[in-house]
Each structure stands twice: as structure tokens, then as C-alpha cells.
Amino acid sequence: MPSRLTEATRRAALRWLDELRVADVSRVRVLFTHHPRYADLTPAQYAEGLAWLRRTGMLTGSGRPVVEICDTELGTMEAASAVPQVRWSRAAEETRRAVGLAGEQALLRLLKHGGVSQVRHVAAQSDAYGYDIEARSLTERAHVEVKATTDPTRLVVHLTRHEYEVMVSDAEWCLAAVLVGGDGSAVSVATVSRRWLHSAAPLDQVENGRWESVRLEVPSHAIAPGLATDTWRLVPDALLPIQPVWASRPLVSQSA
């Protein structure tokens, strides 16, 4: 199983992904070695970040990134040890929505290609369902909440209170994490443990107050490659893009 990234390696990998959009490996290596802006990490840490990207398939043979980190995810990179500041902007919100929609559309294509007989994009109709996609076979049904990201180094999800409450009451609910590539395709698909989500959600502290959304950084032990409910593996792993990102573990029961 891939080991969890150190923070230094994660930061180095994100910087490689950012800079390799406009320059090749040799030029970026010179930049990291000589520019004072990047002097907080050592050449060895940059080398490990590059090696991790290659091991996980995040770079093409020519050294180009498979994923394109969006600005909202790059913005939190430099303050990983601190509580990130929440700064709303229309551009950032549009970027998040675009990544989210790309993840949903990519998963819809994979489900249909994988032979799921009935697939419905319920999020296109309403947010009231508490999930994004309804999938059915002759004997099984799944309600799939999709969380999409362009960051292969860690998995951060934002869960609303409504999504959480639907998860608790609906045994067919599952959370799919989709790593979105630069072309809008799914680079990797994984399932987040419902048991862990249930344990990680905050408790209401006072009678007249309640949380409405929560930001969760998902640990590796709560991430399993592939897409599955407790009883149904929706698409065979051979038909899904599964890269060793987020240090995911083999799939076991996801019961809440």
C-alpha cells in the first residue's frame, strides 16, 4: 500500500504540477534549486515529489501533468500547517462548480460504460436528494454523492448537513471521490467510508445551534479504490481508472 505523503513531499508535488504546465522537468528543477521563493524545500524533497508523481501516474511520459491543479486548491498549499482562511470569490466558486460538474459527468460516463442499466443525474434536477447520481441494476440500487477534486496529494471533501443526514438514513448512499484530469475525465475513482464520515462529523454543541457544512480531510484508511456500496460494486475495477493517489486501502465494508 502506498505510504501517506509527508507534508514536504505533498507541497513539492503540487509545485511540480503547477510549474510543469508551462516548462519541462529540467527547467523546473533549476527554478526550484535557484529561486529563493522555493528555498523552503530541499532538492531531495523536490526529487521525492517528482518521483511520487511518476509513481502514481500523475505525469505523462513527456513530463506533462495528467491533472491540472485549480487555483482554489493551489491557494491552500502554502498554509498546510495552518487553518486555511475562507475567502469567497466568484471566480473560485465557479472553478469549484466546474470541477464538481466535471466529476459528476465523468462518473456518469463510467457508470454507463460499465453496464449499469439505469443511471440518473438527479443533481441536475435538484439539490434536495442529498446525492448526485442514482444508479440501478436488476437487483441493486445506489445513491452516489460525488466529490471531485484536481488535487492528487490529499482528499478534502465538503459535506453538507443534508448530505450527512441522508447518508445516515439511507443504506444505499455512498460517497465517490473523483480525481478530475486536465481534460475533464476521471483519473481515479474511490469510495469514502461511511463509517468514517459518521465518526468525523461534528456534534451540535448547543440546543439552538447546528452545523450546516463541514470540511473534512479524509485519511488514507477511510479511502478505498473503486466504487461500491455495502452490497454492490457498481463498476468492475478493471473498467475504472484507479491510481494510487490519496494512499487508499483495499475495499472493505463501508457500513455506517
C-alpha positions as MATLAB code, in Angstrom:
seq = 'MPSRLTEATRRAALRWLDELRVADVSRVRVLFTHHPRYADLTPAQYAEGLAWLRRTGMLTGSGRPVVEICDTELGTMEAASAVPQVRWSRAAEETRRAVGLAGEQALLRLLKHGGVSQVRHVAAQSDAYGYDIEARSLTERAHVEVKATTDPTRLVVHLTRHEYEVMVSDAEWCLAAVLVGGDGSAVSVATVSRRWLHSAAPLDQVENGRWESVRLEVPSHAIAPGLATDTWRLVPDALLPIQPVWASRPLVSQSA';
ca = [
       0.000    0.000    0.000;
       1.378    3.438   -0.833;
       2.583    5.299    2.252;
       0.990    8.565    3.254;
       2.775   11.561    1.786;
       4.847   13.716    4.069;
       3.767   17.353    4.013;
       7.039   18.371    2.333;
       6.583   15.803   -0.443;
       2.976   16.869   -0.952;
       3.937   20.526   -1.281;
       6.749   19.643   -3.670;
       4.415   17.521   -5.816;
       1.856   20.321   -6.066;
       4.563   22.784   -7.098;
       5.768   20.389   -9.799;
       2.205   20.054  -11.112;
       1.821   23.820  -11.212;
       5.130   24.645  -12.892;
       5.143   21.732  -15.341;
       2.139   23.268  -17.048;
       4.494   25.784  -18.691;
       8.010   24.298  -18.532;
       9.796   20.965  -18.759;
      11.292   18.987  -15.880;
      14.853   20.238  -16.279;
      13.820   23.899  -16.289;
      11.526   23.483  -13.309;
      14.294   21.691  -11.401;
      16.586   24.696  -11.990;
      13.815   27.017  -10.797;
      13.342   25.053   -7.582;
      17.097   24.926   -6.985;
      17.908   28.594   -7.500;
      14.818   30.737   -6.912;
      14.512   31.954   -3.288;
      10.741   31.567   -3.385;
      11.173   27.783   -3.388;
      14.058   27.555   -0.911;
      11.865   26.268    1.940;
      12.137   22.748    0.486;
      15.352   20.858   -0.236;
      16.399   19.414   -3.610;
      15.839   15.941   -2.123;
      12.256   16.845   -1.191;
      11.602   18.175   -4.681;
      13.087   14.978   -6.110;
      10.776   12.872   -3.947;
       7.774   14.956   -5.010;
       8.613   14.354   -8.663;
       9.187   10.643   -8.031;
       5.803   10.365   -6.303;
       4.053   11.972   -9.275;
       5.703    9.494  -11.605;
       4.888    6.504   -9.380;
       1.226    7.464   -9.220;
       0.870    8.163  -12.945;
       0.264   11.872  -12.479;
       2.741   12.741  -15.245;
       2.798   11.648  -18.866;
       5.895   10.109  -20.402;
       6.906   13.559  -21.625;
       6.582   15.027  -18.130;
       3.273   16.833  -18.550;
       0.726   16.787  -15.693;
      -2.265   14.489  -16.055;
      -4.199   16.713  -13.658;
      -4.306   20.491  -13.647;
      -4.483   21.863  -10.117;
      -7.133   24.573   -9.902;
      -6.287   27.878   -8.250;
      -8.553   27.242   -5.265;
      -6.555   24.137   -4.349;
      -3.192   25.750   -5.002;
      -4.199   28.620   -2.774;
      -4.188   26.446    0.352;
      -0.919   24.710   -0.480;
       1.420   27.152    1.246;
      -0.523   27.195    4.505;
      -0.948   23.478    5.032;
       0.017   23.592    8.700;
      -2.360   26.445    9.485;
      -6.123   26.698    9.436;
      -6.934   27.865    5.895;
      -8.732   31.173    5.610;
     -12.074   31.107    3.862;
     -12.159   33.738    1.155;
     -15.096   33.669   -1.197;
     -14.741   34.905   -4.732;
     -16.962   34.440   -7.742;
     -14.083   33.036   -9.817;
     -13.149   30.490   -7.140;
     -16.775   29.445   -6.730;
     -17.164   28.989  -10.490;
     -13.981   26.915  -10.574;
     -15.225   24.669   -7.771;
     -18.555   24.217   -9.512;
     -16.834   23.379  -12.808;
     -14.634   20.753  -11.157;
     -17.636   19.297   -9.329;
     -19.721   19.071  -12.512;
     -16.791   17.530  -14.399;
     -16.507   14.849  -11.719;
     -20.217   14.075  -11.890;
     -20.212   13.897  -15.687;
     -17.105   11.703  -15.702;
     -18.673    9.275  -13.229;
     -21.923    9.193  -15.205;
     -19.946    8.138  -18.283;
     -18.098    5.439  -16.341;
     -21.311    4.013  -14.890;
     -22.954    3.818  -18.301;
     -19.834    2.338  -19.888;
     -19.597   -0.144  -17.017;
     -23.015   -1.587  -17.805;
     -25.183   -0.085  -15.064;
     -28.642   -0.434  -16.566;
     -30.241    2.731  -15.161;
     -28.313    5.904  -14.363;
     -29.963    9.203  -13.465;
     -28.210   12.518  -12.741;
     -30.589   13.719  -10.035;
     -28.357   16.673   -9.057;
     -29.225   18.241  -12.415;
     -32.830   18.427  -11.193;
     -32.477   19.391   -7.529;
     -30.104   19.514   -4.548;
     -32.852   18.099   -2.349;
     -31.890   14.453   -2.885;
     -28.710   14.608   -0.809;
     -26.763   12.800   -3.517;
     -25.872   13.392   -7.164;
     -26.460   10.157   -9.075;
     -28.990    7.352   -8.794;
     -27.814    4.018  -10.212;
     -29.886    0.847  -10.561;
     -29.398   -2.698  -11.721;
     -31.939   -5.527  -11.747;
     -31.325   -6.255   -8.059;
     -29.336   -3.342   -6.632;
     -29.607    0.415   -6.203;
     -27.088    3.080   -5.198;
     -27.326    6.768   -4.359;
     -23.954    8.276   -5.186;
     -22.721   11.563   -3.789;
     -19.782   12.776   -5.904;
     -16.906   14.819   -4.504;
     -14.485   15.906   -7.211;
     -11.003   17.359   -6.894;
      -7.930   18.097   -9.010;
      -5.515   17.512   -6.103;
      -3.977   14.015   -6.149;
      -1.941   14.566   -2.978;
      -4.776   14.648   -0.446;
      -8.535   14.234   -0.406;
     -10.565   17.065    1.109;
     -14.363   16.938    0.916;
     -17.055   19.408    1.924;
     -20.132   17.637    3.309;
     -23.408   19.447    3.894;
     -25.687   18.663    6.819;
     -28.340   17.464    4.394;
     -25.931   15.064    2.653;
     -24.840   13.745    6.044;
     -28.389   13.165    7.251;
     -29.311   11.359    4.015;
     -26.212    9.177    4.441;
     -27.241    8.218    7.983;
     -30.775    7.228    6.952;
     -30.053    5.710    3.524;
     -28.175    2.392    3.365;
     -27.779    2.770   -0.409;
     -25.893    6.101   -0.127;
     -22.184    6.158   -0.911;
     -19.579    8.859   -1.427;
     -17.465    8.672   -4.572;
     -14.235   10.664   -4.743;
     -13.246   11.532   -8.310;
      -9.852   12.912   -9.315;
     -10.539   15.062  -12.374;
      -7.916   15.222  -15.111;
      -6.944   18.200  -17.209;
      -9.298   17.031  -19.970;
     -12.268   16.631  -17.607;
     -12.021   12.848  -17.433;
     -11.809   10.772  -14.247;
      -8.192    9.914  -13.445;
      -9.078    7.957  -10.308;
     -12.255    6.876   -8.516;
     -12.506    5.822   -4.874;
     -15.128    5.269   -2.193;
     -15.010    7.069    1.162;
     -16.035    5.058    4.215;
     -19.472    5.935    5.542;
     -18.394    4.714    8.979;
     -15.550    7.235    8.993;
     -17.776   10.065    7.728;
     -20.222    9.331   10.509;
     -17.448    9.425   13.131;
     -15.828   12.576   11.710;
     -18.927   14.755   11.502;
     -19.108   17.372   14.278;
     -21.650   17.317   17.081;
     -24.071   20.148   17.685;
     -22.862   21.835   20.854;
     -25.950   23.800   21.878;
     -29.682   23.270   21.551;
     -30.255   26.340   19.380;
     -27.235   25.873   17.093;
     -26.321   23.325   14.453;
     -23.591   22.837   11.888;
     -24.628   23.124    8.235;
     -21.456   22.102    6.387;
     -18.084   20.662    7.281;
     -14.686   20.453    5.600;
     -13.029   17.051    6.089;
      -9.548   15.887    5.127;
     -10.085   12.169    4.578;
      -7.370    9.841    5.951;
      -5.993    7.027    3.836;
      -7.640    4.299    5.924;
     -11.074    5.729    5.017;
     -10.487    5.680    1.234;
     -10.922    2.541   -0.871;
     -10.253    2.289   -4.613;
     -13.264    1.641   -6.813;
     -16.953    2.404   -6.364;
     -19.107    0.326   -4.028;
     -21.951    0.336   -1.547;
     -22.176   -2.271    1.226;
     -23.689   -4.793   -1.191;
     -22.892   -3.670   -4.732;
     -19.666   -2.990   -6.585;
     -21.156   -0.711   -9.212;
     -18.412   -0.973  -11.839;
     -15.715   -3.674  -12.039;
     -12.325   -2.304  -11.054;
     -10.930   -3.273  -14.456;
     -13.235   -0.689  -16.056;
     -12.435    2.107  -13.606;
      -9.436    4.434  -13.550;
      -7.763    3.638  -10.219;
      -4.480    5.375   -9.497;
      -2.581    5.012   -6.182;
      -3.421    8.541   -5.074;
      -4.618    9.572   -1.604;
      -2.877    6.416   -0.258;
      -6.114    4.440   -0.442;
      -6.523    0.964    1.019;
      -8.233   -2.242   -0.249;
     -12.040   -2.115   -0.084;
     -13.809   -3.494    2.996;
     -17.324   -2.938    4.355;
     -18.394    0.693    4.163;
     -21.332    0.433    6.579;
     -22.227    3.486    8.625;
];
